Amino acid sequence: MHRKVLSITAVLAITLITSTTVFASPSSLQNAKNNEKALETQLENFDNQIQQTALQIQQTNVQITKTENDINSDENEIKRSESNINIEQNQFDQSIRSMYMGGTTSYLDVLLNSNGISDFISRLEIVNKVVQYNNNVISNLNQMKDEIARRESVLKSQEQSLIALKDSCNNKIAQLNKQKAQEEPLLAQAKTTLNNEIALSQTQQVYVNNLAAPKVATPALSVDINRGGNSSNPVVSYALNFRGDQYVYATAGPTTFDCSGLMMYVYSHFGISLPRTSEEQFGVGSAVNENNLQPGDLVFFNNSGGGPGHVGMYIGNGLMIHAPHTGTVVQVVPLADEPNYCGARRVN
């Protein structure tokens, strides 16, 4: 038997030429599913990133608008501060003029127009108070103006950063849309490949179902299990009844199995006693060349230690039934998909 896994194209070609039954490898079917899922996930990621980036742009636009409003408000505040400074200066000048009805216009005039030393000292104290108050007012207004100008500078810097962020987001969306457009044809191709694999898998399932007999109790009998066509092979039909039963280590039926337990249980139904472990089963019957396998033959595979640590049953057309490992169920797979094939035995 040639165990090389054929490509889907080659399998279809052989089907058309020879009209024999061919099967999709579960690994190739799973690969097709994984590929489609990966592409769908990638496109979903693109959509999510586009949506998140678009939302970020909206939020950035809101921030830009708020920043621009804050800048305009600060500019108006600066103008008001400048106006208030001018008003305070004018009020100070007016206060100097109104000190005395003589129409004085400066500190010096006020002092020079004093009558004697006592009046001079009195006027000097008043001028000092007015000057101090005026300086405080003007200083406060200037500080406010400087603070507003500083805040406006910060806001303008923030605005530039927000605009740059918005441009970056727009570029990111454009790039994501470009990548999405490149992935969409690949997804369509992957779906086509998956549909082809599923069609082959369904053909395989129909074939296997045709081999299976109803799961009914029958008397134990000894039969020539290695002769005749697949559909008339009772041990194969009986073994197929246990597809879907859970793998449980060190069990041998009736509802859970490990690999050797399944073989022992099936053969015992026909009055044939097999040893319990796969290593022991490798010593029963007679050796069979892989090219001469017949339905019902035991097929063995090396474990990590090098011995025949796994066993299944060949059911014809390159397929086998086995209980793989914990977490799986009894299932039919192509013989070529199981690694480390090491031999076969025919139970006599």
LOLORO-541967 format. One record per residue (C-alpha): residue number from 1; residue in one letter; y, z, x. Coordinates in Angstrom, 3 decimals. Each point is the difference from the previous one (the first is absolute). Layout:
BEGIN
k;r;v;w;u
NUM;a;Y;Z;X
...
This chain:
BEGIN
k;r;v;w;u
1;m;0.000;0.000;0.000
2;h;3.410;-0.946;1.337
3;r;2.264;3.047;-0.378
4;k;3.335;-1.523;0.926
5;v;2.607;0.581;-2.719
6;l;1.231;-3.340;-1.358
7;s;3.602;-0.707;-0.920
8;i;0.863;-0.495;-3.649
9;t;0.593;-3.728;0.626
10;a;-3.391;-0.370;1.639
11;v;-1.726;1.927;-2.771
12;l;1.565;-2.175;-2.685
13;a;-0.948;-3.127;1.907
14;i;-3.624;1.095;0.335
15;t;-0.082;0.843;-3.700
16;l;1.136;-3.477;-0.954
17;i;-2.381;-1.713;2.391
18;t;-3.181;2.014;-0.473
19;s;0.494;1.410;-3.517
20;t;-1.433;3.318;1.235
21;t;1.427;3.388;-0.967
22;v;2.658;1.384;2.360
23;f;1.846;3.270;-0.038
24;a;3.380;1.376;0.862
25;s;-0.167;2.611;2.701
26;p;1.304;3.343;-1.277
27;s;1.907;0.319;3.239
28;s;1.763;-3.342;-0.541
29;l;0.694;0.903;-3.625
30;q;1.379;3.360;1.087
31;n;2.047;-1.680;2.714
32;a;1.463;-2.349;-2.619
33;k;0.835;2.959;-2.228
34;n;1.512;1.907;2.907
35;n;2.040;-3.028;1.051
36;e;1.352;-0.535;-3.513
37;k;0.748;3.703;-0.369
38;a;1.777;0.099;3.358
39;l;2.175;-2.976;-0.936
40;e;0.762;1.452;-3.427
41;t;0.913;3.300;1.630
42;q;2.218;-1.820;2.500
43;l;1.835;-1.835;-2.779
44;e;0.360;3.256;-1.936
45;n;1.478;1.566;3.133
46;f;2.453;-2.880;0.294
47;d;1.022;0.432;-3.650
48;n;0.376;3.758;0.447
49;q;2.080;-0.448;3.133
50;i;2.173;-2.610;-1.722
51;q;0.509;2.321;-2.964
52;q;0.797;2.984;2.214
53;t;2.371;-2.057;2.145
54;a;1.749;-1.385;-3.092
55;l;0.419;3.565;-1.254
56;q;1.395;0.967;3.382
57;i;2.517;-2.845;-0.278
58;q;1.069;1.265;-3.434
59;q;0.444;3.507;1.352
60;t;1.890;-1.373;2.998
61;n;2.315;-1.970;-2.282
62;v;0.750;3.202;-1.908
63;q;0.750;1.785;3.275
64;i;2.196;-2.865;1.187
65;t;1.982;0.060;-3.254
66;k;0.400;3.773;0.207
67;t;1.071;-0.219;3.649
68;e;2.556;-2.696;-0.794
69;n;1.363;2.137;-2.822
70;d;0.194;2.988;2.352
71;i;1.821;-2.128;2.589
72;n;2.498;-1.184;-2.606
73;s;0.465;3.574;-1.187
74;d;0.637;1.188;3.575
75;e;2.457;-2.818;0.629
76;n;1.896;1.027;-3.110
77;e;-0.137;3.621;1.153
78;i;1.477;-0.962;3.354
79;k;2.813;-1.802;-1.770
80;r;0.615;3.062;-2.170
81;s;0.004;2.241;3.087
82;e;2.530;-2.229;1.722
83;s;2.131;0.059;-3.125
84;n;-0.276;3.790;-0.230
85;i;1.053;0.338;3.629
86;n;3.086;-2.069;-0.685
87;i;0.722;2.017;-3.137
88;e;-0.329;3.310;1.859
89;q;2.294;-1.271;2.756
90;n;2.604;-1.024;-2.541
91;q;-0.316;3.344;-1.782
92;f;0.549;1.787;3.280
93;d;3.108;-2.035;0.694
94;q;1.244;0.804;-3.489
95;s;-0.650;3.681;0.540
96;i;2.147;-0.068;3.115
97;r;2.795;-1.769;-1.842
98;s;-0.118;2.363;-2.907
99;m;0.186;3.125;2.142
100;y;3.694;-0.192;-0.188
101;m;2.127;-2.071;-2.209
102;g;1.798;-1.360;3.027
103;g;-2.334;-2.989;0.129
104;t;-1.579;0.781;3.349
105;t;-2.759;-2.378;1.005
106;s;-1.685;1.634;2.981
107;y;-1.124;3.296;1.491
108;l;2.810;-0.183;2.523
109;d;2.672;-0.500;-2.646
110;v;-1.268;2.991;-1.889
111;l;0.219;2.173;3.080
112;l;3.345;-1.318;1.237
113;n;1.634;0.558;-3.349
114;s;-0.880;3.697;0.040
115;n;2.751;2.604;-0.280
116;g;-0.535;2.438;2.799
117;i;-3.016;1.300;1.753
118;s;-1.455;1.772;-2.982
119;d;0.163;-3.139;-2.146
120;f;-1.453;-2.016;2.896
121;i;-2.999;2.338;0.292
122;s;-0.564;-0.103;-3.736
123;r;0.190;-3.768;-0.047
124;l;-2.358;-0.231;2.998
125;e;-2.641;2.083;-1.770
126;i;0.210;-2.187;-3.084
127;v;-0.246;-3.175;2.079
128;n;-3.043;1.376;1.848
129;k;-1.782;0.789;-3.262
130;v;0.776;-3.415;-1.445
131;v;-1.096;-1.755;3.178
132;q;-3.223;2.010;0.219
133;y;-0.888;-0.691;-3.614
134;n;0.823;-3.670;0.399
135;n;-2.069;-0.289;3.170
136;n;-2.977;1.647;-1.700
137;v;0.209;-2.383;-2.917
138;i;0.358;-3.050;2.194
139;s;-2.831;1.188;2.301
140;n;-2.341;0.544;-2.937
141;l;0.815;-3.383;-1.423
142;n;-0.562;-1.671;3.367
143;q;-3.328;1.785;0.425
144;m;-1.053;-1.135;-3.441
145;k;1.042;-3.543;0.813
146;d;-1.955;0.051;3.283
147;e;-3.107;1.431;-1.704
148;i;0.126;-2.650;-2.697
149;a;0.417;-2.719;2.629
150;r;-2.989;1.370;1.933
151;r;-2.128;0.091;-3.165
152;e;1.068;-3.536;-0.845
153;s;-1.123;-1.146;3.452
154;v;-3.398;1.620;-0.530
155;l;-0.323;-1.610;-3.427
156;k;0.819;-3.441;1.383
157;s;-2.664;0.480;2.689
158;q;-2.481;1.033;-2.695
159;e;0.952;-3.031;-2.049
160;q;-0.738;-2.311;2.918
161;s;-3.387;1.692;0.486
162;l;-0.790;-0.382;-3.705
163;i;0.934;-3.669;0.063
164;a;-2.221;-0.520;3.049
165;l;-2.845;1.826;-1.791
166;k;0.455;-2.205;-3.057
167;d;-0.149;-3.136;2.151
168;s;-3.126;1.331;1.715
169;c;-1.632;0.659;-3.392
170;n;0.815;-3.503;-1.198
171;n;-1.538;-1.447;3.159
172;k;-3.082;2.192;-0.484
173;i;-0.447;-1.247;-3.583
174;a;0.309;-3.594;1.169
175;q;-2.642;0.602;2.678
176;l;-2.339;1.761;-2.466
177;n;0.322;-2.858;-2.475
178;k;-0.800;-2.427;2.802
179;q;-3.105;1.970;0.991
180;k;-1.019;0.308;-3.635
181;a;0.273;-3.771;-0.448
182;q;-2.263;-0.458;3.026
183;e;-2.596;2.466;-1.325
184;e;-0.203;-1.311;-3.579
185;p;-1.947;-3.199;0.889
186;l;-2.394;2.125;2.075
187;l;-0.617;2.240;-3.008
188;a;-0.688;-3.015;-2.200
189;q;-2.465;-1.289;2.588
190;a;-1.620;3.442;0.247
191;k;-0.443;0.131;-3.775
192;t;-1.693;-3.400;0.078
193;t;-2.334;1.155;2.773
194;l;-0.776;3.204;-1.891
195;n;-0.772;-1.926;-3.186
196;n;-2.413;-2.201;1.941
197;e;-1.678;3.059;1.503
198;i;-0.283;1.659;-3.408
199;a;-1.583;-3.130;-1.452
200;l;-2.615;0.050;2.754
201;s;-0.525;3.733;-0.455
202;q;-0.548;-0.500;-3.726
203;t;-2.553;-2.714;0.756
204;q;-1.759;2.437;2.302
205;q;0.054;2.705;-2.661
206;v;-1.556;-2.317;-2.582
207;y;-2.744;-0.881;2.460
208;v;-0.778;3.629;0.784
209;n;0.095;0.960;-3.678
210;n;-2.561;-2.694;-0.711
211;l;-2.319;1.679;2.491
212;a;0.319;3.458;-1.502
213;a;-2.488;1.213;-2.583
214;p;0.853;2.553;-2.706
215;k;-0.267;3.583;1.270
216;v;-3.086;1.056;-1.915
217;a;-2.947;2.194;0.917
218;t;-3.039;-2.034;1.032
219;p;-3.361;1.179;1.278
220;a;-0.317;0.182;3.744
221;l;-1.974;-2.945;1.267
222;s;-0.711;-1.690;3.251
223;v;1.345;-3.548;0.160
224;d;0.512;-2.674;2.583
225;i;3.705;0.616;0.332
226;n;0.619;-2.560;2.728
227;r;-1.132;-3.094;-1.827
228;g;1.491;-2.195;-2.656
229;g;3.611;-0.872;-0.888
230;n;2.838;2.502;-0.258
231;s;-0.012;0.144;-3.792
232;s;-3.715;0.930;-0.087
233;n;0.154;2.603;2.784
234;p;-0.453;3.351;-1.763
235;v;1.054;2.267;2.873
236;v;3.297;-1.874;0.377
237;s;0.633;0.089;-3.743
238;y;-0.747;3.717;-0.107
239;a;2.193;0.783;3.024
240;l;2.934;-1.805;-1.584
241;n;-0.099;2.438;-2.907
242;f;1.459;2.685;2.255
243;r;3.198;-1.858;0.877
244;g;2.958;2.326;-0.490
245;d;-1.949;3.230;0.579
246;q;1.745;2.350;2.422
247;y;-0.948;0.363;3.637
248;v;-0.878;3.615;0.767
249;y;-1.427;0.882;3.378
250;a;-3.658;1.162;0.054
251;t;-0.720;-0.966;-3.623
252;a;-2.642;-2.377;-1.301
253;g;0.729;-0.495;-3.708
254;p;-0.140;-0.173;-2.815
255;t;3.829;-0.279;-0.299
256;t;1.260;0.481;3.571
257;f;-1.316;-1.467;3.232
258;d;0.476;-0.303;3.703
259;c;-1.097;-3.252;1.664
260;s;-3.626;0.890;0.743
261;g;-0.278;2.068;-3.186
262;l;0.778;-3.102;-2.072
263;m;-2.721;-2.022;1.749
264;m;-2.527;2.805;-0.383
265;y;0.791;0.496;-3.694
266;v;-0.187;-3.717;-0.879
267;y;-3.274;-0.614;1.835
268;s;-1.584;3.172;-1.380
269;h;0.466;-1.456;-3.481
270;f;-2.529;-2.656;0.990
271;g;-2.448;2.425;1.549
272;i;1.105;-0.607;3.579
273;s;0.795;3.111;2.022
274;l;2.684;-0.267;2.680
275;p;1.054;2.628;2.554
276;r;3.224;1.879;-0.700
277;t;2.321;-1.149;2.788
278;s;1.150;-3.451;1.078
279;e;-1.349;0.628;3.507
280;e;-3.452;0.692;-1.441
281;q;0.179;-2.928;-2.402
282;f;0.684;-2.271;2.970
283;g;-3.586;0.644;1.039
284;v;-1.775;-1.012;-3.242
285;g;-1.410;-3.402;-0.906
286;s;0.434;-2.960;2.306
287;a;2.993;-1.336;1.879
288;v;1.764;-3.033;-1.490
289;n;2.192;-2.508;1.773
290;e;3.468;-0.233;-1.509
291;n;-0.474;-3.690;-0.723
292;n;-3.115;0.781;-2.064
293;l;1.369;2.758;-2.199
294;q;-1.299;0.140;-3.566
295;p;1.215;2.035;-3.023
296;g;-1.249;3.574;0.257
297;d;0.018;0.196;3.796
298;l;1.643;3.055;1.539
299;v;2.931;-0.819;2.277
300;f;1.226;2.441;2.629
301;f;3.219;0.612;1.901
302;n;0.776;1.980;3.123
303;n;1.996;3.182;-0.239
304;s;2.404;1.225;2.674
305;g;-2.917;1.523;1.916
306;g;-1.824;-3.319;0.234
307;g;-2.879;0.658;-2.397
308;p;-0.655;-1.479;-3.470
309;g;2.314;2.407;-1.789
310;h;0.525;-2.064;-3.139
311;v;-2.305;-1.946;-2.308
312;g;0.388;-2.322;-2.955
313;m;-2.095;-2.517;-1.960
314;y;0.315;-3.744;0.338
315;i;0.203;-1.592;-3.495
316;g;0.311;-3.688;0.907
317;n;2.760;-2.559;0.490
318;g;1.467;1.929;2.944
319;l;0.551;3.149;-2.069
320;m;-1.200;3.569;0.313
321;i;0.187;3.143;-2.129
322;h;0.658;3.363;1.653
323;a;1.632;3.419;-0.315
324;p;2.657;-0.222;2.733
325;h;1.518;3.437;0.658
326;t;1.783;2.986;-1.507
327;g;2.738;-1.045;-2.384
328;t;-1.726;-3.226;-1.034
329;v;-2.603;-1.082;-2.526
330;v;-3.162;-2.059;0.068
331;q;1.188;-3.599;0.315
332;v;-0.901;-3.585;0.812
333;v;1.640;-1.562;3.062
334;p;-0.641;-2.968;2.287
335;l;-2.422;0.938;2.736
336;a;2.361;-1.585;2.504
337;d;2.744;2.488;-0.892
338;e;-1.985;3.020;1.173
339;p;0.452;0.483;3.767
340;n;-2.609;0.816;2.630
341;y;-3.031;-1.666;-1.604
342;c;-3.064;1.031;2.017
343;g;-3.061;-1.264;-1.867
344;a;-2.048;-0.183;-3.202
345;r;-3.366;1.251;-1.265
346;r;-2.238;-1.390;-2.713
347;v;-1.795;2.690;-2.001
348;n;-3.672;-0.964;-0.460
